[in-house]
Amino acid sequence: PTFVHRFIIHNTVEEKMAISVDPDSWSDGNVNLAELFNLFKMETAQKPAPAPQVIAD
């Protein structure tokens, strides 16, 4: 299995899957149509762009 320790790019499909209510349902294949739709739904709220962050390893 693959383990994600942090996300470099935010608001991605992978991040939404990881923070969903029941992340195990994605690996089990027990996903309903509404959950799948919400996964690809874009946020349209007008927010200021976050300042870039430099991440050092």
N, C-alpha and C positions, 0 to 999 in steps of 0.2 A: 504493500500500500504506500501511497504518497501522503506525507504530512506537510501541511502548510504552517509555517511558523510566523509569517508576517506577510502583508500585502504591500508591494511597492507601488502599484497603481490601484487607486481606490475607485469604488463604484463599478466594479466589474461583475460579470455573471458569476465568476468563481467566488467572489467575496459574498455576494448575495446568497449563494448556496451554502456557504460556510456559516453564515449568521442566521439562516432560516430557523423557523420554530422547531422543526424536526429534521436536522441534517441527515440523519440515518435513512430517512425515507428516500433520499436521492440515490443512495447506493443500493437500496432494496428495490427500486423501481416503483415504489408506491407514491407516485406523484399525480395529483389530479390536474385538470385543465386550468383551473384558477391559479394554482401554484406555478404552473409553467408560464402562464400569461404574465403573472407578477414578476417572474424572473427577468423578463425582457422589457418590462415597462420602464420607460424613461421618466426621470423626475423632471418636471417642467417648472418648478418653483424658481423664481428669480433670486439667486443667491450670488453674492460676490465670489469671484474665483479665489480659492485659497492660495496663499503665498507658496511658492515652490519651496520644498524642503530638500536639503542635501542629506542623504543617508550614507553614512560611512560604515563599511563593514569591518 
